[in-house]
Amino acid sequence: MNYFFTFLLQALLPFSLLLGVYHSKQSSVSAKKIIWLSLFGFIAGIVLRLSLSTGQITNLIGLLTGQITNLLIANAVILALLIIFALCLIFGKGRLPAFWQTVLMLIAGSFWAKDPNITALVSTDVINTDSILHISAVIFAFVFCLCLQGWIYLLLKQAVKTQQKSTALLKGAISLLLVCLLVPLIGELLLILMKLQVLELTKPRLSFVAKSGEITRWLNYICAALLFVVLAIFYGKIHLSRKQQVNATQEPIEKRQKLASLRTSSHLLGWGYLALAITFATQLYWEQIASRPPQLSEAIPVTLDEKQQVHIPIEQVKDGKLHRFVWIADDGKAVRFFVINRQPDKLSLAAVFDACLLCGDQGYVMEGNQVVCVGCGVHMFIPSIGKPGGCNPVPIEDWQQNETEILINRTSLEEGLNLFSTIVEIDVKDPISGTQMKNTKTEHKYNYEGKTYFFESEKNLDLFRDNPEKYLGKGE
């Protein structure tokens, strides 16, 4: 849910704030009209962008086939419209409000539709909890942005009643968002022109494209910072002035009027603080928590006994939770596996590698009562764990279970060596010279009879390879 809310804010919030500034030049605004125009424009922008993507207009091959593509034209038109809007915002008198409301919302919709993950909203045939939460997040973000547009409109109207200079400062602060929208768009156009070889590919241009694209990632923080500036200006220049006027006024009727203005500014500040907190906290939560993959629980190290077996007490793993273990092979490779009781009312253990053939060794985590693949987010049907196929963890073959323990042979664990890539630094000994080394510090190694040996030099490796039996006694 947080993803869709955060990224819709990123696409829509700057335009909503700009439109609030633009409409403040008018004497009155129809909220109902604004809502319907916003919906129409935003949906039209999404449909337009998705139709372009479906036609493979954005594919690089399409760009290189000759002819100027629709993508280039669309970006150029959007850039031109934003420049015209900027001129209207700075020098105009707020004419054509319906036109600009529709156009800017259309542009916002097209920007949001670039996100490939929005297909998750419509790709499912089943209405489940996730789909309801995602759609709710989109609706809430859309309503939130429209409310902020109305908030900035009312705030500027209040500022006009008090100080023209403060109003200009407020409008100037919000207008900086235009620069943040124009720069990435210019960078995208430059990239397309360089791909088309209309412009020469140079290091400064590529650097500009890369840096300009980063601005989009920071848009929510930029909006939050500008909201903070706006609130600070409004509080310092207008709200405090109204407080002073209330305290200085003695005439009852006039005092009530000034108190009403003070309450209005207090409410506007309160709503502004709330909007600032939501915008900043949402983006921060996404970056620091929600966007990070689930963290694997710590794996308990296990070792082999004299019979080359791992022993795991059943009492330790029968609670229905995911119990992760790790065995370090001779070459330092970490082989993770976990044991889980698949049935809540009886003992039904499964021992599997903490990896699957589809997603690799990213592993599995337990969220609540469900086992989830970190790689693709698929929720496992716990009774099926231990069976091969799909995104199920790879089963460990030939493990045994007695009344008190699970027994896993070395050969069974070695079958999982190719599933994992993590190398743990361990102490090893050169079987020729007896020199102590770290497995990660030498490139000379040789596998003999299922065991990996390390050497301090290529000469020692060749000697061992020619006659391993001669040196095994010395190296053991």
C-alpha angles and dihedrals in degrees: 000000000000091000096059093043093049097047095043088054089051091056100036110030098072091052092047092054092046091050090050088056092046095050092048087077089068125082094231139002130206107230092197092053092048092052095050094044090049093051093047095047095044095049091045090053092051093048092047094050094045091049090053091050092048090054089054090241090142093054114114091226089059090052092055098047094089124264126074108278129231089245092061091047093047093051092046091051092048090050091050092048092050091050091050090047090051090054091047090049093051102036106014131088100233097272123161094028094165091051095051093042090056096041097048092046089050089053090047090051092050091050092051092047089063087076106096091205094071088081085075087074093063105020096083122085092198125073104222136157093275095052091048091050093048094049090045089053091053092048092046092049091049092050091044092055093048090050090052089051089055091044095054089046092054093043092054091046089055091048092052089058091056114029132002092201092054090049090053091050092050093049091046092053094052092043089065085077088074090065090050089054098042099049097059090044091053089048091052091050091049090052092052092048091050090050089052088048090236086124125035116255106244135168095241091052093048090048090052091049092051095046095043091053090057090064091071090058090057098045096108091051090046091051090048091050092049091048088054091051091048092050091048092051093045092047096046100039104032114014096048090044090054090050090054092048091052091051092047096048119088102169106101100221094045090045091054090051092051091046089054090053090048092051090049092053090046091054091047091051091048093052089045092053090050093050091048091051093048094048096046097040093047094054093042092049091050094051099041102035120001098048094050117094118246112278118238115238116245113281116230111232116238130191135201122252125220089281090055093249136129116225121207119178113235090218088064096056108030097091096091094252127121109261112195124203135178131208119195113217124214092268093051096257112148113227111195124198137162138210124212136174104233099197125059095208102041143022111276108151127189126192113198140159115261090242141068134214092243104045101025124219099334087114137206134285133196116237111184105312095337132091111221130194108235092208100057105006094240114157111229124227094235097211088058094056108115093039120103126244142061117021092331115128113263109266121239108234127224098009115153137215130202131175095286110015148041113226122202121183125224091241090056091052092046089060086070096054093098092052095065136060105184114113119199119206110245137166115262135176130224104238090210103049101014091233115160113232144159116257091227093053099063132059095196113095138140133195116222126174092343096311128103120226126194129212134197093220142020089245092061090046091055092048092052094044091053094052115005096169091059092062105032093087091052093047097046 
